[in-house]
Amino acid sequence: MLLILRFVIASYFFIMKIGLIDNDLVKRDNHNFPNLAIMKLSSYHKNKGDEVELIGFDEINPMSLFSNDFDLIYVSKAFTDTETPEYIFKMNNVKIGGTGFYFDKAEPLPYEIEHSKPDYNIYKKAYSFIKNKTFFDEYSIGYTSRGCFRHCEFCVNKNLNKVELHSPIDEFYDPTKKKLAMLDDNVLGLPNKDLFPIFERLGEINKPFQYRQAMDIRLLNDERIDKLLKLKYDDVYYFAFDKWSEKDKIEPKIKLWSEKIHILKPDRKWIRTKFYTFCAFDYNGKYDIDFWLNDIEYLFRRIEIMFENKAVPFVMRFKEWENSPFREVYINICQWANMPSGSIMIKSFNEWIDTGSIVYKQTKQFRDKYPQFRRMFDAKLL
């Protein structure tokens, strides 16, 4: 009787029962960042009067005794390697989306959904198994711009040839949140007439903020650095140094940035500047022994430049590193550079190899077999 009554009421008022699945959250260990599309879909459907619920796959598994009926189910993921149950692709009431499913071919959300204010409460139901709730609790999240003109071979952002304004900050800003996190692809690609009003609004809000994607250091100059460093930035400034071939463009900007920090913030002994440092991607597609040796060499050459300018890397590996003859070396490099304990802050890679408890014997053998790397491995943060 209750089911019939619900159906009559839903039909009369066009109320739908909506299920939302954050595929990354339910299938990745220690996932700690909300899915913006899920939050916008929730807001959009709630504003229409629909019943909206954050759910897991078990709740729609046709083989489960506890499955529920939903009029429409959205499944979204950002990572291509996140596992997704096969049965959802056979369900007529399921819509899938996101870069995790379609990479650079993912369709954007319809305008009215894309520009809905995120529902920051939708994840409350899942709090019992979210280990790190920082970005769920403390941050307003959105895009101030979209697009990038770089079209890097390994990057998902290939659908636009320029950077465009996307949302005013107040479209996603929640005054009850302590901080802001922007997911822009390349915000510094905006012209000053569009970029500086964003900075001005962030200054008015006067809360810590961060751009989660790496900012394009090649697009910095004195004026832009001055404006950026006067704002209340949150934690770490992230840039990218993905290609050694870009050294001549990037190194002067790193030096300019380092000099400006110490002029504009003389009271800070240490400004945390990190560079996403991409490796293990062969632009020629060979992946032979020469490539792997060169890749490790150019990785450490970039790290040397960072160290000279009081910056550190966050090493990111293309998936082919798993097939490298130096797989264990890549693992140890990332453990040294990326671990929260900050090993890279106090030890060279050589020192870490000699004293670390999780060093592979293959890494030590690599250093012995290719002694030309010993000097590079001596590089240390100044």
Summary of the structure (lengths in Angstrom):
residues: 382
radius of gyration: 23.5
end to end distance: 73.4
largest distance: 78.4
contacts: 1106
relative contact order: 0.07
helix: 46%
strand: 14%
